[in-house]
Amino acid sequence: MSSRTLKPRIVYLANVRLPTEKAHGYQICKMCEAFTLNGAEIHLFHPYRRQVDPHLKGQGVFDYYGIQPIFEIHTVKNLDVVPLSRVVPQPLFRLMFFIHAFIWAYYATWVARGYKGDFYYTREATIAFWLTRMGLPTVYEVHVVPERVQKWLLKRFARHSALRLVVVLTSFIRDRLLDMGFPPEKIVVWPDAVDLGMFDPLPSKEECRRQLGLPLERPIIGYIGRFRTMGMEKGIPELIHAVKALPSINRVAPLFLAVGGPMESVPVYLDLARRIGVSLDKLRFVDRVPNAEVPCWIKTFDVAVAPFPQTDHYAYFMSPLKLFEYMATGVPIVATELPSVREILHHGRNAWLVPPENPNALAEGIYHILKNPDLARRLARQAQEDVRRYTWKRRAASILQHVLGRV
């Protein structure tokens, strides 16, 4: 540990726009906050980029994410190539972006090494490559198993002595990394997490509905989070089909409420609803809301849904923040039964799981929960109990323990 301070110093390098409306920015900042709450000194480095979201212009990172301003954020010089994506063909832009990211990673690592961290943390393969090449103690967190050139980079530092720890979201990512030659003793599986302080206490369901202008008596089937990720649907079309198959509850038509954006996807969803005969008064779409408001939105739900499709990413590599937020809020969950989901949720214990890409099964699962309030309460209570294992502070403490041998 550095002789300058009794606190371990962690330097976090992230090649992302901050703040960003995407979940990775929130996850990065919550981890920095959690490391600090565990007694570490944190320096977060990110590149200068133009703020493309008009809602985020002028927003500070701490205020936007609703986190404590207890760590240092450094903006590193950067030639922003992202605007070129509008004029350069996508295959060429992807190559340009990778080359740029590789060069920026070298420069950012060179800058950050002057801060003499007890260890350096990143989610980017390009940054982890340069950190290890410069002999800096490195912790690499993996959310997506890289392919092609980035996979080649991983193999270059898989057994490097400077690589102290690899944090992965699922056991399936761990298996892929083992196949690439990473030492098993250096890999720990830690899913994403939640800040339980945001959920305790919460107003009642009725009060949250009043605050947000939602109907008090109507059953609400709710989804929160981005509607699409990495160009892939996250189950909204299947939910619209499920709404068509879902009968009324005590003669009241349920409302499907989706919160998170992007709103440019909504016309496609509404067109789908019209084509299959779903009344538009059964659907409501809301753009992204501030993190501090998320718990109250979830509290309005009678059933929280996570209808992920059957793809390799969703089935094996994801650890969605929404699952932990659903669990913490104490609402019953209906989710698709994918291997990654089963690492957190268990059918009949803390959630109701249904086959993926099956709108009729999804509708039946939702209806079963709505018609069985005792089951709904039991599942929700167990989920609230189980989620206590998945907090940001506990996640950060475990990483500190693995790397430094102390918390």
N, C-alpha and C positions, 0 to 999 in steps of 0.2 A: 504494500500500500504506500501511496505517496507520503513522503515525510512532511509535505506542506500542510497537511490537514489530517485530522482524525477520521474524517469522512472519506469513504471510497469515492473516487472521481470516475464517473462514467461519461464517455463522449459518445453520443448517439448521432450517426450520420444517416440522413434520409434524403433521397433524391425525389422529393415530392413538393408540389405547390402547397404552401401553408398560408392561411387555412384553406382547406379543400372540402367540398361537399361530400366527398367520398369517404367511406368508412375507414380507410387505412390511415388518414390523417388523425382521426379521433383516436384510433388504437395506439398510434405512435405517441401522441401527447398524453394519453392516460397512462401508458407505461412509464413515461418520463416522470409524471406526477407520482406514480406509485413507487418508483425507485427513490424519489426524494423523500416520500413519507416513510420509507424504510431506512432513512439516515444517510442516503448518498447525495453527492453533489453532481448535478446533471448539467451537461452542455449539449444542446440539440443544434446540429448544423443542417441547414437545408439550402437549396439554391434559390437565387432570385428568379422569379418567374412572373410574368404578367398575370394579373388576376382576371381570368376570363369570365368568371361568374359575377354578373352585376350585383347580385345580392351580397357578395362577399367583399366588394371593394370598400376599403376603409375599415374593415373588421379586423380586430386584433385576435391573435390565436387564442389567448386565454379566455377572453369574453365569448368568442364564438363557440368554443367547446365547453364553456362553463366549468373550467378547471382552475385550480389555484395557481397564481403566478409565483411559483416557488422554485422554478428552474430557469436557466439561461437559454435564450434562443439566439442563434447567430445565423445571419443570412450571408451566404457565400456568393462571391461573384460568379456570374453564369451568363453565357450567351444563350438566350431563350430560343430554342428551335421549334417549340411546340406550334407557334403560329404558321409554320411552313406546312403543317399537315393539311391546310386548306388548299394549297396550290401544288403540292408535290404528290405524285401517285403513291398510294399507300405502301406497296412493297418497297419502293425506294425510301419513303419516309421512315419505315420501320428500321431499315438498315442505317439511315442517317441518325436516328434516335439512339440506336444501340452504340454506334461509334461515339456520339456525343456523350452518352452516359458513361462510357468507359473512360473517356478523357476527363470528364468532370469528376469521376470517382477518384482518379489519381490526384487531381488538384485538391479536392476536398480532403482527402486523406493526408496529403502533404501539409495542408493548413492545420488540420485537427491534431496532428501528432505533436504540435507544439504545446498542446494543453496537457500533455503527459498524463493521460488517463490510466487508471488502474486496469480498466479494460474498455474496449471500443465495441459499440453495438450497432448492428445494421440489419435491415431486411433485404438489402440488395446484393446480388451475387457479385456485381462489378465492384462494389465497395469492399465486400469481404475479401475479394481477390487481392486488391491493393493493400488492404490492412495487413493481411498475412504476409504479403511480399515485403512489406516494410518492417516485418517482425513485431507488429503491435498486437498485444493480447486481444483476441477477437471473439465476440459472441455473434453468431449468425442465426437470425430467426427466419424460418422458411414458411411461407404461406402458399406458394405455388411451386410445384416441382419444375424447374427450368428445363427447356428443351434446346436443341441445336447448340448455338455458340455458348449460351449461358451454362448449359449442361457441361460443356467442355471446360468452362471456367471452374465449375464446382469440383470437377475431378482433379484440377490442378492444385487445389488447396485442401482437399478432403482429409489428408493426413499431415498437413503442415503443423509443425510444433506450436505455431502462434495461435492456432485455432483452439480456443479453450472450451467452447460449448456450442452446440447447435440446438436451438429450441424449435420444435415442430408442433403443428396444431393437431395432427392426428397420427395414429399408429401407421396409417398407410403411407404418409409422407416419410415416416421413419424407415419403413421397409424399402422405399425407393432409394433413399440416401445410403442405406446399407449396401444396396446393389451397386452403388457408385463407388464404394470403398470407404465410406466414412466409418470411423471406429464406433462400435456400439456404445462404449462407455462415455462417449462425448455427446450422445444424443439424449435429450429429455423431451417427453411429450407433454406439452402444456397447452390446452385449448385456450381460446380467448376467454374473456371474463366480463365482470360487471362491477359497477360501483354501487354497493347496496345502500349507501347513504342517500342516494337519489330517490330511493323507493320507500323510505321509512322516515316519517309517516307520510301516507298519501291520503288525499280526500277520498270520500266514498265514490263508488261508481256513479251515483246520481249527481253528486256535486261536480265531478269531472265532466259529465255530460252537459250540465248546465253551463259551466265555464266555457266549453268548446262549442256550444250551440248545437248539440246532438239530441236526437229524440230520446225521451226518458223511458218509454215503454217498449220500444222496438228492439228485438234481438239484434245485436251487432256482431258480425263476423269480421274480425279485424286483422290487418296485415300492416306491419311497419318495417321500413327499410327501403332501399333503392329498388325500383321496379325491375331493373336490368343491371347486370354486372358483366364487365368485359365483353359487352355485346350480346350476352346471353339472357334470355328470359329467366325469371326466377319463380314462375308458376302462376302469374296473374291470369293468363289465358285459361288455364285449367280451373282457376277459381271462378271465373266468369261462367264457364260451362257448369261448374258445380252449383252456382247460384240458380241456374235454370232448373237443375234437378232437385233443388232443395224445396221442400214443402213449407207452407206457413207454419208458424209456431203459435198455437192457441189463436188461430185466425189472423195472426199478424205476420206480414211478410218481413223476413229478415233483411237487414241492410248490410251490404258488403262495403267496408271502409278500408281503403288503402292509403297509407300515409308514407311519403318519402320521395316521390318524384323519380325520374324527371317527368315533367308535365308534357313534354313533347311526345311521350309514348301514349298518352291518354286517348287521343283521337283514334288510334288503332284499336284500343280496347273498346271504346264506345261503338266503333263500327262493327267489331265482333259481336258485341251484345245485340245490336240491331239485327244482324244477320241471323242469329240463332234464336231471337225472340225473347231476350231478357229486357224487361222494362228498365229504363234508365233510372227510375226512381229507386231501384234496388242497389244502385252503385253510387259511391262517392269517392273521388280521388283528391288527395291533398298533397301539396308540394312538401318538400323537406321542412321540418320544424326544428327549432333549437333543441339541442340535447337536453336541456333542463326541462323541456315540455314533454319529452317522450314518455316518461312514466304515466302522466295523466292521460295521454292519448290511449296508452295500452289499458289503463284502468277502465276505460269506457267499454272495452270489449267483453262480450259474453263468451266468445271463443277466439283465441289467438291462433292464427294459421301460419304454417311454414311449408308451403307446397312445392318444395324444390323438385325440379325435373331429374330424370335419370341421365346424368352425364358424368364423366370421370371427375370433373372438378367438384360437382356437388356431392357425388357419392363417396369420394375418398379424401379430398383435400381441404374442404371448407370447415370453418368453425364460426358460424354466423353470430354476430353480436346479438341479433334479435332473439335468439333462443334463450340466452341468459337474461335478457331484459324481460321477456315473457315470464320466465320462471320467477324472477324477483318480484314481479308485480302481483303474482298470485291469481292469475287467470288460467283456466284450463287450455291446454295446447293440443291442437291437431296438426300433425306434421307427417310428411312422407317418410316411409321407412327405408332410409338409405344407410349404408354402413357408417358414414361419418356422423349422421344424426344419432344412431344407436350408441355411439360412444358417450352421449350425454343424456339422451332420452330413452326411456324404457316403456314399452307398450303395457298399458294397464297399471303401471306404477306411478309415473309422473307425467305421462302424456298418453294420447291416443294416436297410434301410428297407422297409416294407411298406405297401400301401394302407390308408387309414384306414377304420374301421367295417367291417372284414372279418375276423371271427374266424378263419376258415379260413386266410387268408393270414398272419395273426398267428401261428397255431399252426405253420404251415409254416416261417415265419422262425425261430421259436424252436427248432424241431426241427432245422432246418438248422445252426444254430449249435452246438447240443448234440452233433450227430453229426459235426461237423467241427472238432475241437479246434485244428488248425493255423490254420484261418481265424479262429476265436475269438481265439486269441492275437495274430494279426496285427492284427486290428481293434482289440483292446484296447490294444496297444502304440502304434498310431498315434494313437488317441484321447488317450492319456496325453501324447504328444508335442504334439499340437495344442492341448490345453487350456492349455498354458503361456502362450498368448497372452491368456488370459481370466482374469486375476487381479484381485482388488479393488484391490490397490495400483497395478497398471498402469492400470486404469480411472480411478482417482482422479488419477494423475499426468497422464494425457492431458487430463482436464478442467481441471486446474490450468494445464497448458500452454496450452490454448486460451483460457482466461479471462485469465490473468495474464502469459502469455508466458514462464513459467518453471516449474520443478518444484521 
